[in-house]
Amino acid sequence: MADVSFTVDGKQLKAPAGTLLIEACKKAGIEIPAFCYYPGLSLQAACRMCVVRIEKMPKLQTACTTPVTEGMVVLTETEEIKQARKATVELLLGNHPLDCPVCDAGGECELQDMTFKYGAPESKYIEIKAHREEQQWSPVVYFDRPRCILCYRCIRMCGEGMDVWALGIQNRGVGAVIAPNVQEQGQPDRLDCEECGMCIDACPVGALTSDTYRYKTRPWEMNHVATVCTHCGDGCKTTLGVRRSGTGMEIVRGDNRDRSGINDDFLCVKGRYAFDFANNEQRLTQPLVRMGGKLIAVTWEQALEAAANGLKQARDTHGGASVGVIGSNRTTNEENYLLQKFARTVLGTNNIDHHRTADYVRFVRALGGEKDRTASLRDAQKAPAILLVGGDPTEQHPMLAWALRTNTRHNRTRIYIANHRQIKLERQAKTTLHIREEQYGTLASFLGGASEAGLGEQANSFRESLRGEANLLIVFGSEVRAAGIDALVAFAKSLPGAKLALTSDYVNSRGAADMGLLPDLLPGYVPVTSETYREDYGDRLPATTGLDLVAMFDAAARGDLKALYVVGSNPVQRFGVDAATLKNTFVVVQDMFLTETAMLADVVLPAANLYEKAGTVTNSYGDLQTVKKAGDVSGVRTDFELIVRLADHMGAEVRKLVPFGNGTRADMGQSRGAQSGEADRHAVWLTAHDLEPKLSPFDPTATLDEIQRLVPGYNYSRFDLLAGNDQHLDVAPATAGTTSRRDLVLPSGDTLFTSGTLGQYSPKLVEVQAAHAVDDAEVAAD
Amino acid sequence: MPTLVSHPDEVRVVSRRFGKGAADIEKYLEMDGYQSARKAIENGSEWIITEMKASGLRGRGGAGFPTGLKWSFVPKQSAKPKYVLVNGDESEPGTCKDHLIFLHDPHAIIEGTIIAGLAIGAKTGFIYLRGEYRYLLEIMEKAIADAYAKGFLGKGIFGSQFDFDVISQTGAGAYEVGEESALMESLEGKRGVPRIKPPFPAVVGLYGGPTVINNAETIASVPHALLMGAVEYAKIGSERNGGTRLFSLSGHVERPGVYELPMGYSLKRMIYEVAGGIPGGKQLKGVVPGGSSTPILKASEIDIGMDFDQCAKAGTMLGSAGVVVLDETVSIVQFALRTIKFYAHESCGWCIPCREGTDWLQKTLTRYHAGGGNLKDIDNIRYLAENMMGRTFCPLGDAAAMPMIAFVTKFRQEFEDYLKTAPPKAKSDLVELVTA
């Protein structure tokens, strides 16, 4: 819309016509206070804090509901306005308890801030305050009624934002109270919801508090570390609140209130609460070595020696092809890069793979290097039309679902859904096409122009509408495979401005594929036969395709796989591997827990998780983000460090593996932070090896130059990376000669309340699952 | 059925069919029933609005907005259906006039609704009765059914090409839904909380369509104004205050009841002549002229004419014309407490100043009345009320604050004296009182 000119506190301002005064002022650096106003949600004008004086208006006006108009003259801080705000705060403080010293929100409470700014130094209120006991509404949500100032943010967040509508208002007047919506009168106050905790996040005071954080700490006692959630493939940015604990640094909360990053202020139940696996009592904090058939706790030196010897022996006796490596979907790009480099140059094998939850290899090949055809997660919030094929974002990719809902609400985007199930997002959809589970391939080729072939009559109009859409965003799940991917990509290429995204299930599933945890492809989908890496990697780099994950276990069963190195993965459980398969294989497992795979290992190395390390991850959409170290548990080490130490113990030249002498000296924040306790460990090791003390070989930053130089698609901006900005990566260029492959994709099958192996070790997530299992059972019984 | 009162000064327009069985459609037709609607159909929309403007009829709900002007704001063309909405949520304490119209002359409401519909081009009208008037719904619904049976409602009303439907509905007992946008929310089946304005109902109203909302008495006045002619109607009242008004007289008077008097009628005469004066020869202490939300007038201030403008000049409001007369025996402290109790109970809770302000005032006055007050409280009552004024989301906050300011300013001495006479209570009693 055209700009209009108006005056605020004597300043001449311009903003597009229709902009709300409160927003226009914010952009110009004039802050207008408000409790009920929340950007992106519907308007309330209930708190009356944002009142301003507008010329020619008889009364004070609410800036949150007034659009700017040409020639408008506004005053935002006169005595009259200050008095109005002061009175509002005084009125609120009448019934509001003054329990700030114990309230969770103390120190970051909006009412507290307003009281400091406008409030009266003495209280006029001498009446009895209204009081009600605190209530627990769900495994994560507590409600402290007297603290509530009725701004209705939670109700709107839950209804408009989440499309859950679990909250409403009961009673009226001073008795008005936020309450869970229940089916029948008299039912207990329980939230029937997705447990996202957005209501708690939006609460300006301490009325809604979370079970994981309440009464634990104060905001100023924590470190606040911006990093990326470790759970699903959306890769939401999160700010973790951490504080000192008996065994290191404990994470006590996660949120994204500053709206930085790709996920707006959104976090789901997993991002917000499921970090407690880090402090699970079952966490491994001592290396284990199998002796006399039992796993016995040993020193790091003993464990690394045992692991290195086992791997070295297999390599030297039976050749590199007798060793296998399985990587992780939750480790960083730098770790994955290092792991494949370690496998290929130290172990001398291409037997490397990971648990694939989406076929990125096929996707990248189908794209053929065409630029601007892949979508960022950010596109989901602004694309004018979206086709969702397969998947259930509400359950599997909650941020994507949030983005689609927001886009529908704000921009009336047209959502087209093709799915074999009924999914919740259909409520926002313009059209839904229900197909059978086996028809995704048919659908993909139908969209590309083939005949309707049993998809039903509705399919024709569905395709016609899509053909008329410019800048369509196509998001598809792992239901679409092989030739289906080719067909869908071809369909996108036939439309103007259409972009694609393939969703996967873990935080770095895309990164694992990009970084070459693949038996036939080097990082950036470069065939192992290519010469591009040889100059850097040396002659040990094998030029023949290695064994994939399933073939590795087949080889183990035949007795051909002499050693297996598993990093942050649980293939035994995930792929249902028979325990006897590995009886003749020397197995080294790096993990947080004694998983089914670790139980079969000869050496188990306790590893740090994504919240305990620095690096980068790439989400499903190809958005690269920085991970920073937040938590710390004594007795564990990062996967990066463990790979380097193993290589060292195997007698490899560490400087060739990690060019730490040549790289940048920034350590991306906290890999050697004083609080982490790592500085000492590094210094000891470095001194022992006569190394320069400035840059550690355990510092993943050391590999950034090499990754940027060698990996197609990863020539990102270092500035943006270090500044914490997400950046959408170009797709790797087309490469010829990819081998024909079999489909190894196995979706995780995770729901909103599960998260692979990790989820099983999160007490809060387990509790939420149990609570919802009871709810579901009750529904079934009805 | 309550006894009807009468007085020779009355000018019976809206009330002229009261007590004559006009709820029966045949009786209504005998008394010029539906003549006005027919006239309106013949002359069309433009004519209706011009006549209404000329009649000087102003909204009888309390705000006194000119009816013809309100109707003219509705856009001629609209993608969404337009609606007429009759506000029969009569809840202002001291007011009981609409109740009589529904009881004695329901067809006048229907007829007025039809005319309003013709004026703005609506095809549907809603008649919304307050929750406590549930017993009137039967009468209203029978009248609607009879009008349908006669062909006055439905397809091609009165044999014309116009279609018009009328639907009646009751509230659930909230004063707040007397506010027009809260009423629309309630009618749509939602919580009765007001909407943000703009947009105003004339542009975006019920179900998002342009909507005209008129008080029941306003709507019932419409057929009369058209039938007698705008100029004739305007002559009845005072300057810029066309027509008559149903005054609900209550409190300490000999003959309480609803009287239809011309706009601008003397308040003094109303009390001492029409209603027969104060019983027992007691002295007048004060008058609340337009329902409980209007500032009280002291005995020395009642020499005014009762219309919107003269009341405003006297620092109060004509409001809903519910005249409450208080004699010398009334304790203003107690009266203030009773008044704020009502508003604290009826505040919808949406915005902070009204929700917290009414509660605080109620608690303070409860304590004050019980003997636990002090001089500071008087200032604080005024401070709170003044800080609610003009700051709330809807006029309910003003309605609660205005009378409080008047009580503590006009009767400050009485408040101070009360502290000397009322025996101080034990603190434990006060806790019980306040938390009860």
Interface residues (C-beta under 8 A of the other chain):
Chain A: L43 Q44 A45 A46 C47 R48 V51 K59 L60 T65 Q83 A84 A87 T88 E90 L91 L92 G94 N95 K124 Y125 E127 I128 A130 I149 L150 I169 N171 R172 G173 V174 G175 A176
Chain B: A174 E176 R191 I196 A344 H345 E346 S347 C348 G349 W350 C351 I352 P353 R355 E356 G357 T358 D359 W360 K363 T364 R367 N380 Y383 L384 N387 G390 R391 T392 F393 V431 V434 T435
